[in-house]
Amino acid sequence: MRKFRIHVEILVILLAVGVRLIPGPRIVDDAYITFRYARNVLGGAGLVYNPGEAVLGTTSPLYALILTGLGSVSGGSQAPLPMIAWLLNTLADGITCWLFIRMADRLDRRNAGLAAAFVWAVAPFSVTFAIGGMETSVLIALMMATLYMYVSRCPKPTALLASLCLLTRPDSLLLVGPLVLERLRQTLPEGRFNRKPIRISLGEIAAFTLPLLAWAAFGFWFYGNPIPHSITAKTAAYLLPPEAGLVRLLQHYATPFLAHETFGLWWIGAGLLLYPVLHVIGSLEIIRRQPETWPMLSYPWIYFAVFALANPLLFRWYLVPPLPMFFLGVFLGIERLGRSLKFHHLTTVFAALAVALSLRTWRLHPDHGPDRPAPEMAFIRLELLYEQVAIALVDEIQPGQVLAAGDIGTLGYLTDAPILDTVGLISTEATRYYPLPAADYEINYAIPTRLITDLEPDYLVILEVYGRHTLLRDPEFEHMYTRIETIPTDMYGSEGMLIYARSALD
């Protein structure tokens, strides 16, 4: 029986790895931002986007440093960082699947863990950002490792891993914060709120605080602030209806296995009832038996509440972190229901259905990018457009000339030109031009006219919709800049990708 279990664990790890190797890299735009930070470290410019400009515009400094370390042994500043990120993320997701099983063993619910692992191995939300080069897979592997050590009652490794989670992405505070609160509760004197006090050792404190203090010291010294500037920039630049985050999260939690893609939109209503109820049923059973597990099982709902209230622009990779614990909670509920109905194979049946539903959203021959099977949501049309623009501009832009853009990842990585980021992620000077009046927005983002006419970049690349009600209607901009190319596209309702050069260049 033990050999069979080991074989199953190996099978799910191999499945996760294979499913990510098959599509190959399909890198999303934001991943290239972190790649450029890593490449600049390797090139001797430091952890910056534009050499000489100390701005922390990546929300994942640890991921950038990991890529830097791997790049240093695989080509230095010429290292194939997209390939390295793809392979790193593939390994991280394999580890995550193994941790699903191990953590469920600690909860005495191995079947639920196996089910969650198999579904996670093929889940489009998991695969898309692994092959997309984002830090998501590494973050989730660290979070799962933190929780595994936590339920295994290993406080020092838990503390260290929790600290690394915070350095990988700030929103992991929504998991780490409750874990810290629970750990503090465990130190209370014996009584109503604590059965047996568990002292916090100096080693545990050091494991948690030293990595954070080291980063904070470096961040204050080098950037003036260890908090990524991109967080405040995104808050200022994007305009969203007040209910946008809530609606998007409701849809997301109603469709963890993308069943609506098979059964139709009516399933969103059914899923909004089914999955949360299953999660609550499964979670409450575990929490009653092991009260210290409340931070991990309540994490999806803490994440939901905070992001619904904060209402940021929810990029697709923002939706991934709560899914592992949501998956596990749902399968815990299914396993509980199966025991009640004396249908002991219910978990297996439901897992097989969830895998089948997930695989239905894959495409054997995607209509763009590499002709290899990949999740449909792993679309990179915009990135391919920017790649086309970069190829056209890389020999045009002279040393020192500045390229402005609203999406800077692909362009910045492929041209290596100095970049003016009109959103402000890596360009602090851009943030003073926001917020804009609501009338300036056609979608959730618009470029301020004065940002361009005041700062005078040498080139500007934008989707038409970004400037439809601002600079494209401004006579001063039309006088200062000449459109040198229009690439057809209807992305986000645009009427083309527009390339401008400052008129003085002609």
C-alpha positions in Angstrom: 0.0 0.0 0.0 2.9 2.4 0.8 4.5 1.7 -2.5 1.2 2.4 -4.3 0.9 5.8 -2.5 4.5 6.7 -3.5 3.7 5.8 -7.1 0.6 8.0 -7.0 2.6 10.9 -5.7 5.2 10.5 -8.4 2.5 10.2 -11.0 0.9 13.5 -10.0 4.3 15.3 -9.9 5.2 14.0 -13.4 1.7 15.0 -14.6 2.2 18.6 -13.4 5.7 18.8 -14.9 4.7 17.3 -18.2 1.6 19.5 -18.6 3.8 22.6 -18.3 6.6 21.3 -20.5 4.2 20.5 -23.4 3.0 24.1 -24.1 6.5 25.7 -23.8 6.9 29.3 -22.6 4.1 31.7 -23.4 5.4 34.7 -21.5 3.0 37.4 -20.3 4.0 41.1 -20.4 4.4 41.7 -16.7 6.9 38.8 -16.4 9.3 40.6 -18.7 9.5 43.4 -16.2 11.0 41.1 -13.5 13.2 39.6 -16.2 14.7 43.0 -17.0 15.4 43.6 -13.3 17.2 40.3 -13.1 19.1 41.0 -16.3 20.3 44.4 -15.0 21.6 42.8 -11.9 23.5 40.3 -14.0 24.8 43.1 -16.1 26.1 45.0 -13.2 23.5 47.8 -13.1 21.8 46.6 -9.9 18.2 45.7 -9.1 16.7 48.4 -11.3 14.6 48.6 -14.5 16.3 51.6 -16.1 20.1 51.8 -15.2 20.7 54.7 -12.9 17.0 54.9 -11.7 16.6 53.3 -8.3 12.8 52.5 -8.5 11.3 49.2 -7.2 8.7 48.5 -9.9 8.5 44.7 -9.4 6.3 43.3 -6.7 8.4 40.2 -6.5 12.0 41.1 -5.5 12.7 37.5 -4.3 11.7 36.0 -7.6 13.9 38.5 -9.4 16.8 37.5 -7.2 16.1 33.8 -7.7 16.2 34.4 -11.5 19.4 36.4 -11.0 21.0 33.5 -9.2 20.0 30.9 -11.8 21.0 33.3 -14.6 24.4 33.8 -13.1 25.2 30.1 -13.8 23.5 29.9 -17.2 24.9 32.8 -19.3 25.0 35.8 -17.0 23.5 38.9 -18.6 22.8 36.8 -21.7 21.0 34.1 -19.8 17.7 32.9 -21.3 15.5 34.2 -18.4 12.1 33.3 -20.0 13.3 29.7 -20.4 14.7 29.7 -16.8 11.5 31.1 -15.4 9.4 28.5 -17.3 11.5 25.6 -15.9 11.6 27.0 -12.4 7.9 27.4 -12.3 7.4 23.9 -13.7 9.5 22.5 -10.8 7.6 24.8 -8.3 4.2 23.5 -9.4 5.4 19.9 -9.2 6.4 20.6 -5.6 3.1 22.2 -4.9 1.2 19.1 -6.1 3.3 17.0 -3.7 2.6 19.4 -0.9 -1.1 19.1 -1.5 -0.9 15.4 -0.7 1.5 15.8 2.2 -0.5 18.5 3.9 -3.8 16.6 3.5 -2.0 13.6 5.1 -1.4 15.8 8.2 -5.1 16.6 8.2 -6.0 12.9 7.8 -7.7 13.6 4.5 -5.4 12.1 1.9 -8.0 11.6 -0.7 -8.9 15.3 -0.7 -5.3 16.2 -1.1 -4.8 13.7 -4.0 -7.8 15.1 -5.7 -6.7 18.7 -5.3 -3.2 17.8 -6.5 -4.4 16.2 -9.7 -6.7 19.0 -10.5 -4.1 21.6 -9.8 -1.7 19.8 -12.1 -3.8 20.6 -15.1 -5.8 23.7 -14.0 -5.5 26.5 -16.5 -5.1 29.1 -13.8 -2.1 27.1 -12.5 -0.5 26.3 -15.9 -1.1 29.6 -17.6 1.1 31.7 -15.3 3.7 28.9 -14.9 4.4 29.0 -18.6 3.8 32.7 -18.6 6.9 33.3 -16.5 5.2 35.0 -13.6 6.2 34.5 -10.0 2.9 32.9 -9.2 4.1 29.3 -9.1 7.0 30.1 -6.8 4.8 32.1 -4.5 2.2 29.3 -4.3 4.9 26.6 -3.7 6.3 28.8 -0.8 2.8 29.3 0.6 2.0 25.6 0.5 5.4 24.8 2.0 4.7 27.3 4.8 1.3 25.6 5.5 2.8 22.1 5.4 5.4 23.1 7.9 2.7 24.8 10.0 0.4 21.8 10.2 3.5 19.6 10.8 4.3 21.8 13.8 7.7 22.9 12.7 7.7 26.6 13.8 11.1 27.7 12.6 10.8 26.5 9.0 7.2 27.9 9.0 8.5 31.3 10.1 11.3 31.3 7.5 9.0 30.3 4.7 6.4 32.8 5.7 9.0 35.5 5.5 10.0 34.4 2.0 6.4 34.5 0.9 6.2 38.2 1.9 9.3 38.9 -0.2 7.8 37.1 -3.1 4.6 39.0 -3.2 3.2 41.5 -0.7 -0.4 40.1 -0.9 0.8 36.9 0.8 0.4 39.0 4.0 -3.3 37.9 3.8 -2.1 34.4 4.6 0.9 35.2 6.8 -1.0 37.7 8.9 -3.5 35.2 10.2 -0.8 32.6 10.8 1.1 35.2 13.0 -2.1 35.9 14.9 -2.8 32.3 15.5 0.8 31.7 16.6 0.5 34.6 19.1 -2.8 33.1 20.4 -0.9 29.8 21.0 1.4 31.7 23.5 -1.5 32.8 25.7 -1.7 31.4 29.2 -3.7 28.3 29.6 -7.4 29.1 29.7 -10.5 29.7 27.6 -8.5 30.8 24.5 -5.6 28.4 24.7 -5.3 24.8 26.1 -1.6 24.6 26.2 0.8 27.6 25.8 3.5 27.1 23.1 6.4 29.5 23.6 7.9 31.4 20.7 11.6 30.8 20.6 14.3 33.4 19.6 15.1 31.1 16.6 11.5 31.3 15.3 11.5 35.1 15.7 14.9 35.4 13.9 13.8 33.1 11.1 10.8 35.3 10.4 12.3 38.8 10.9 15.8 38.6 9.6 15.0 38.1 5.9 12.4 41.0 6.2 14.8 43.2 8.1 17.6 42.6 5.5 15.3 43.5 2.7 13.9 46.5 4.5 17.4 47.8 5.2 18.4 47.3 1.5 15.2 48.8 0.3 15.5 52.0 2.4 19.2 52.4 1.5 18.8 51.7 -2.3 15.3 52.8 -3.1 14.3 55.0 -0.2 11.4 52.6 0.5 11.2 48.8 0.5 7.6 48.8 -0.6 7.2 48.4 -4.4 6.3 51.7 -6.1 4.1 49.8 -8.5 1.5 49.2 -5.8 0.7 52.9 -5.5 1.1 53.5 -9.2 -1.6 51.0 -10.1 -3.9 52.4 -7.5 -3.6 55.9 -9.0 -3.7 55.0 -12.7 -6.6 52.7 -13.1 -10.3 53.6 -13.0 -12.8 50.9 -12.0 -16.5 50.8 -11.0 -16.7 50.4 -7.2 -18.3 46.9 -7.6 -15.8 45.6 -10.2 -13.6 43.6 -7.8 -16.6 42.0 -6.0 -18.2 40.9 -9.2 -15.0 39.5 -10.6 -14.3 37.6 -7.4 -17.8 36.2 -7.2 -17.4 34.9 -10.8 -14.0 33.4 -10.0 -15.1 31.6 -6.8 -18.1 30.2 -8.7 -16.0 28.7 -11.5 -12.8 27.2 -9.9 -12.8 24.4 -12.5 -14.2 26.5 -15.4 -17.3 24.4 -15.6 -19.2 27.4 -17.2 -17.0 27.0 -20.3 -18.7 23.6 -20.8 -22.2 24.0 -19.3 -22.8 27.6 -20.1 -23.1 30.8 -18.1 -26.0 29.6 -16.0 -23.4 27.4 -14.2 -22.0 30.5 -12.5 -25.1 30.8 -10.5 -25.0 27.2 -9.5 -21.3 27.3 -8.7 -21.7 30.4 -6.6 -23.8 28.2 -4.2 -22.1 24.8 -4.7 -18.4 25.5 -4.2 -18.5 27.9 -1.3 -20.9 25.5 0.6 -18.6 22.6 -0.1 -15.6 24.6 1.1 -17.3 25.7 4.3 -18.5 22.1 5.0 -15.1 20.7 4.5 -13.2 23.4 6.4 -15.4 23.5 9.4 -14.9 19.8 10.0 -11.2 20.2 10.0 -11.2 23.4 12.1 -13.4 21.7 14.8 -10.8 18.9 15.0 -7.7 21.1 14.6 -8.6 24.7 15.5 -5.2 25.9 14.6 -5.9 25.3 10.9 -8.3 28.2 10.7 -5.8 30.6 9.0 -5.1 28.3 6.1 -8.7 27.3 5.5 -10.1 30.8 5.9 -7.5 32.3 3.6 -9.6 32.2 0.4 -12.3 34.2 2.2 -9.9 36.7 3.7 -8.4 37.2 0.2 -11.9 37.6 -1.2 -13.0 40.2 1.4 -9.8 42.3 1.2 -9.6 42.4 -2.6 -13.4 43.1 -3.0 -13.1 46.0 -0.6 -9.8 47.4 -2.0 -11.1 47.0 -5.6 -7.8 47.0 -7.5 -7.7 46.1 -11.2 -7.7 42.3 -10.8 -5.1 41.0 -13.3 -5.6 37.3 -14.0 -2.6 36.3 -11.9 -4.1 38.1 -8.9 -6.8 35.4 -8.9 -4.5 32.4 -8.5 -3.1 32.6 -4.9 -6.4 31.7 -3.1 -7.2 28.8 -5.4 -5.0 26.0 -3.8 -6.7 26.4 -0.5 -10.1 26.8 -2.2 -9.5 23.6 -4.2 -8.5 21.7 -1.0 -11.5 23.0 0.9 -13.9 22.0 -1.8 -12.5 18.5 -1.9 -12.6 18.3 1.8 -16.3 19.1 1.6 -16.7 16.4 -1.2 -15.0 13.8 1.0 -17.2 14.7 3.9 -20.3 14.4 1.8 -19.1 11.1 0.4 -18.7 9.6 3.9 -22.2 10.8 4.8 -23.7 9.3 1.7 -21.5 6.1 2.0 -20.3 6.8 -1.5 -16.6 6.5 -0.8 -15.6 7.1 -4.4 -17.3 10.5 -4.6 -14.0 12.4 -4.3 -12.5 10.4 -7.1 -15.5 10.9 -9.4 -15.6 14.6 -8.7 -11.9 15.0 -9.2 -12.1 13.2 -12.5 -14.9 15.5 -13.6 -12.9 18.6 -12.5 -9.9 17.4 -14.4 -12.0 16.8 -17.5 -13.7 20.2 -17.3 -10.3 21.9 -16.9 -8.8 20.0 -19.9 -11.8 21.1 -22.1 -10.5 24.7 -21.8 -7.2 23.6 -23.4 -6.6 24.0 -27.1 -4.6 21.4 -29.1 -3.7 24.1 -31.7 -3.9 27.6 -30.2 -4.9 30.3 -32.8 -1.7 32.3 -32.0 1.7 31.8 -30.6 3.5 28.4 -30.6 1.5 25.6 -32.2 1.5 23.4 -29.1 -1.3 22.4 -26.7 -2.0 25.1 -24.1 -4.8 26.5 -22.0 -7.0 28.9 -23.9 -6.5 31.5 -21.2 -2.8 31.5 -21.9 -3.3 34.1 -24.6 -0.3 36.3 -25.6 -1.7 38.3 -28.5 -0.7 41.6 -26.9 2.8 40.3 -26.2 3.2 39.2 -29.8 2.1 42.6 -31.0 4.7 44.3 -28.7 7.3 41.8 -29.9 6.5 42.9 -33.5 6.9 46.6 -32.4 10.2 45.8 -30.6 11.7 44.2 -33.7 10.7 47.3 -35.7 12.2 49.7 -33.2 15.3 48.0 -31.8 17.5 49.3 -34.6 15.6 52.6 -34.8 16.1 53.8 -31.2 19.5 55.4 -30.7 21.4 55.0 -27.4 19.9 57.2 -24.7 16.6 57.8 -26.5 13.6 57.1 -24.4 10.7 54.9 -25.3 7.3 55.5 -23.6 4.6 52.8 -23.3 1.6 51.8 -21.3 2.7 48.2 -21.3 6.4 48.1 -20.8 7.3 44.4 -20.3 7.9 43.0 -23.7 9.0 46.3 -25.2 11.5 47.0 -22.4 13.0 43.5 -22.4 13.4 43.2 -26.1 14.6 46.7 -26.9 16.6 47.3 -23.7 15.9 51.0 -24.3 15.4 53.5 -21.4 11.6 53.3 -20.7 9.1 55.9 -19.6 6.3 53.9 -18.1 3.1 55.8 -18.5 1.4 53.8 -15.8 4.2 54.7 -13.4 5.3 51.2 -12.2 9.0 52.1 -12.8 8.7 55.8 -13.5 7.9 57.8 -10.4 7.5 61.0 -12.3 4.4 59.6 -14.1 2.3 59.2 -11.0 1.9 63.0 -10.5 -0.3 63.1 -13.6 -3.0 60.8 -12.1 -5.8 60.5 -11.3 -7.6 61.6 -14.5 -11.2 62.7 -14.9 -13.6 59.8 -15.6 -14.4 61.3 -19.1 -10.8 60.6 -20.2 -11.2 56.8 -19.9 -12.6 54.6 -22.6 -11.6 51.5 -20.7 -9.9 51.2 -17.2 -6.7 53.0 -18.3 -5.9 56.2 -20.2 -2.6 58.1 -20.8 -2.5 61.7 -19.5 -1.7 64.1 -22.4 0.6 66.3 -20.2 2.6 63.2 -19.2 3.8 62.9 -22.8 4.0 66.6 -23.7 5.9 67.5 -20.5 8.3 64.6 -20.4 8.9 64.4 -24.1 9.9 60.8 -24.7 11.5 60.1 -28.1 9.1 57.3 -29.0 5.6 56.4 -27.8 3.9 53.0 -28.3 0.3 52.7 -27.3 -2.9 50.9 -28.0 -5.2 53.5 -29.6 -7.8 53.1 -26.8 -5.3 54.3 -24.2 -5.2 57.7 -25.8 -8.6 58.0 -27.4 -9.9 60.7 -25.2 -6.6 62.3 -24.1 -3.5 62.8 -26.2 -5.0 61.7 -29.5 -7.4 64.6 -29.3 -4.7 67.1 -28.3 -3.3 69.6 -30.9 -0.1 70.0 -29.0 0.6 66.3 -29.0 -0.2 66.2 -32.7 2.3 68.9 -33.3 5.0 67.3 -31.2 4.7 63.7 -32.4 4.4 62.0 -35.8 2.7 58.6 -36.2 5.2 56.4 -38.0 3.3 53.1 -38.0 -0.1 51.6 -37.2 -0.3 47.9 -36.5 -3.9 46.5 -36.9 -5.4 45.2 -33.7 -8.7 45.4 -31.9 -7.2 44.5 -28.5 -9.4 46.0 -25.7 -11.5 47.7 -28.4 -8.5 49.5 -29.9 -8.3 50.8 -33.5 -4.7 49.7 -33.8 -1.3 49.7 -32.1 0.2 53.2 -32.7 3.9 54.0 -32.9 4.9 57.7 -32.6 8.2 59.5 -32.9 8.9 62.9 -31.6 8.7 65.2 -34.7 12.1 66.7 -34.0 13.6 63.3 -34.9 12.4 63.5 -38.5 
